[in-house]
Amino acid sequence: MRLDINLATRPYEDARKFWGRWGLGVGLVGILTLLLLSFTVNEWRNAGKDRQEIAGLQAQIAERDRERTQDQAVLDQPANRSTRDQSQFVNGLIQRKSFSWTRVFEDLEQVMPPNLHVVSLRPELNEQNQIQLDMKVAGDNRSASIELVHRMEGSKHFQGAQLMSESQEGGNGSNVVVASVIAIYVPDVVPDVVPGAVDSADGSNK
């Protein structure tokens, strides 16, 4: 029997070489898929742990808020109001006695622009028992007080600095810009008792 084979219409194919190349590619894709799957599962587990930790912290915060609300309700009772007021007064007195004019002016000197100076400075306690500085500064232009606020924001001793108001005052042929700035003061170390501590709001020493 005679067989005629036309190689022009049915070309020869090396199946082993073809499957070898494709098998290698499929294997690499499979390995990459396993690595991505493993990474995804690991990240999912870590996210689960983070969610548990966040839930635990939120529960602790809620418990602390509940306890604070209960304590505040007890303090607000008529029988305990005098104790509450006395405690707040004592805490405020301790904070005032721990205020050092020398230290606060040294810290202000580090952030004060050269063309700006302090006109008045009044420390007071806010609702969070933080020392808040209410100051007035004067300079040749408005940009100086803005620069002071920016410098305070970058300092560890001042937080929440805000430019509250500005006014232009003229006298003797010169214009002076007076600005009101407030900021929370954070000293490095709170001294026990500082001689010449502040007892009045106008900044006088006693």
C-alpha positions as CSV (number, residue, x, y, z in Angstrom):
1,M,0.0,0.0,0.0
2,R,1.3,3.4,-0.8
3,L,0.6,6.5,1.4
4,D,1.0,10.1,0.1
5,I,1.7,12.7,2.8
6,N,1.7,16.3,1.8
7,L,3.8,18.3,4.4
8,A,2.7,21.6,2.9
9,T,-0.9,21.2,4.0
10,R,-0.1,19.5,7.4
11,P,3.2,20.9,8.7
12,Y,5.1,19.0,11.3
13,E,4.7,20.2,14.9
14,D,7.0,19.4,17.8
15,A,4.4,18.7,20.5
16,R,7.0,18.0,23.2
17,K,8.6,21.4,22.7
18,F,5.2,23.2,22.6
19,W,3.9,21.6,25.8
20,G,7.3,22.2,27.5
21,R,7.1,25.9,26.9
22,W,3.5,26.2,27.8
23,G,3.9,23.9,30.8
24,L,6.7,26.1,32.2
25,G,4.6,29.3,31.8
26,V,1.5,27.6,33.4
27,G,3.7,26.4,36.3
28,L,5.1,29.9,36.9
29,V,1.6,31.4,36.8
30,G,0.4,28.8,39.2
31,I,3.3,29.5,41.6
32,L,2.6,33.3,41.4
33,T,-1.1,32.6,42.1
34,L,-0.3,30.6,45.2
35,L,2.0,33.3,46.4
36,L,-0.7,36.0,45.9
37,L,-3.3,33.7,47.6
38,S,-1.0,33.1,50.6
39,F,-0.3,36.9,50.9
40,T,-4.0,37.7,50.7
41,V,-4.8,35.1,53.4
42,N,-2.1,36.4,55.6
43,E,-3.2,40.0,55.2
44,W,-6.8,39.0,55.9
45,R,-5.7,37.3,59.1
46,N,-3.7,40.4,60.1
47,A,-6.7,42.6,59.3
48,G,-8.8,40.4,61.5
49,K,-6.4,40.9,64.4
50,D,-6.4,44.6,63.9
51,R,-10.2,44.6,63.9
52,Q,-10.2,42.7,67.2
53,E,-7.7,45.2,68.7
54,I,-9.7,48.2,67.5
55,A,-12.9,46.7,68.9
56,G,-11.2,46.0,72.2
57,L,-9.9,49.6,72.4
58,Q,-13.3,51.0,71.5
59,A,-14.8,48.9,74.2
60,Q,-12.3,50.2,76.7
61,I,-13.0,53.8,75.6
62,A,-16.7,53.2,75.9
63,E,-16.2,51.8,79.4
64,R,-14.1,54.8,80.4
65,D,-16.7,57.2,79.1
66,R,-19.4,55.4,80.9
67,E,-17.4,55.5,84.2
68,R,-16.7,59.2,83.6
69,T,-20.3,59.9,83.0
70,Q,-21.3,58.1,86.2
71,D,-18.6,59.9,88.2
72,Q,-19.7,63.2,86.8
73,A,-23.3,62.5,87.7
74,V,-22.2,61.8,91.3
75,L,-20.2,65.0,91.4
76,D,-23.1,67.0,90.0
77,Q,-25.4,65.9,92.8
78,P,-26.3,68.8,95.2
79,A,-24.6,67.1,98.1
80,N,-21.3,66.8,96.2
81,R,-21.1,70.1,94.3
82,S,-19.1,71.8,97.0
83,T,-16.5,69.0,96.9
84,R,-16.4,69.2,93.1
85,D,-15.9,73.0,93.1
86,Q,-13.3,72.8,95.8
87,S,-11.4,70.1,93.8
88,Q,-11.5,72.2,90.6
89,F,-10.3,75.3,92.6
90,V,-7.4,73.3,94.0
91,N,-6.4,71.8,90.6
92,G,-6.5,75.3,89.1
93,L,-4.4,76.7,91.9
94,I,-1.8,73.9,91.4
95,Q,-1.6,74.6,87.7
96,R,-1.2,78.4,88.3
97,K,1.5,77.8,90.9
98,S,3.4,75.5,88.4
99,F,3.4,78.2,85.7
100,S,6.9,79.7,85.1
101,W,7.1,83.1,83.4
102,T,10.8,82.6,82.7
103,R,10.3,79.3,81.0
104,V,7.3,80.4,78.9
105,F,9.2,83.5,77.6
106,E,12.2,81.4,76.8
107,D,10.0,79.1,74.8
108,L,8.3,82.0,73.1
109,E,11.7,83.5,72.2
110,Q,12.4,80.3,70.2
111,V,9.4,80.9,67.9
112,M,9.0,84.7,67.9
113,P,9.8,86.3,64.5
114,P,12.4,89.1,64.7
115,N,10.0,91.8,63.7
116,L,7.4,90.9,66.3
117,H,7.1,91.5,70.0
118,V,4.7,90.6,72.9
119,V,2.5,93.3,74.1
120,S,0.6,91.3,76.7
121,L,0.4,87.7,77.9
122,R,-2.3,86.1,80.0
123,P,-2.3,82.4,81.0
124,E,-5.5,80.7,82.0
125,L,-6.9,77.2,82.4
126,N,-9.3,75.8,79.8
127,E,-12.0,73.2,80.3
128,Q,-9.4,70.4,79.9
129,N,-7.2,71.9,82.6
130,Q,-4.6,72.9,80.0
131,I,-2.6,76.1,80.2
132,Q,-3.9,78.4,77.5
133,L,-1.9,81.5,76.6
134,D,-3.9,84.5,75.4
135,M,-1.4,87.0,74.0
136,K,-1.3,90.1,72.0
137,V,1.6,90.7,69.7
138,A,2.6,93.7,67.6
139,G,4.6,94.0,64.4
140,D,5.2,96.0,61.3
141,N,3.0,93.9,59.1
142,R,0.4,91.1,59.1
143,S,2.7,88.4,57.9
144,A,4.7,88.5,61.1
145,S,1.8,87.3,63.3
146,I,0.9,84.6,60.7
147,E,4.5,83.4,60.8
148,L,4.3,83.2,64.6
149,V,1.3,80.9,64.4
150,H,3.1,78.7,61.9
151,R,6.2,78.5,64.1
152,M,4.1,77.6,67.1
153,E,2.5,74.8,65.2
154,G,5.9,73.3,64.6
155,S,7.0,73.6,68.3
156,K,6.5,70.9,70.9
157,H,5.7,73.6,73.5
158,F,2.7,75.1,71.8
159,Q,-0.5,73.3,70.5
160,G,-3.6,74.5,68.7
161,A,-2.2,78.0,67.9
162,Q,-4.8,80.3,66.4
163,L,-4.8,83.9,65.1
164,M,-8.0,85.3,66.6
165,S,-8.0,88.9,65.5
166,E,-6.0,91.7,64.0
167,S,-6.1,95.5,64.1
168,Q,-4.0,98.2,62.6
169,E,-3.0,101.1,64.9
170,G,-1.3,104.2,63.8
171,G,0.8,106.6,65.8
172,N,3.7,109.0,65.2
173,G,3.4,108.4,61.5
174,S,3.9,104.6,61.8
175,N,1.4,101.8,61.3
176,V,1.5,98.9,63.8
177,V,-0.4,95.6,63.4
178,V,-1.6,94.2,66.7
179,A,-2.8,90.6,66.7
180,S,-4.5,88.4,69.2
181,V,-3.1,84.8,69.4
182,I,-4.1,81.9,71.6
183,A,-2.2,78.6,72.1
184,I,-2.0,75.7,74.5
185,Y,1.3,75.8,76.4
186,V,3.1,72.5,77.1
187,P,6.2,72.9,79.3
188,D,8.9,70.2,79.4
189,V,8.8,69.6,83.1
190,V,6.2,71.0,85.5
191,P,8.0,72.3,88.5
192,D,6.6,71.7,92.0
193,V,6.5,75.3,93.2
194,V,7.9,78.2,91.3
195,P,8.8,81.4,93.1
196,G,6.9,84.4,91.6
197,A,4.1,82.2,90.2
198,V,1.1,83.8,88.6
199,D,-1.9,84.4,90.8
200,S,-3.6,87.1,88.7
201,A,-4.8,87.2,85.2
202,D,-2.9,90.4,84.3
203,G,0.4,88.6,84.5
204,S,1.6,90.2,87.8
205,N,4.0,88.2,90.1
206,K,3.3,87.6,93.7
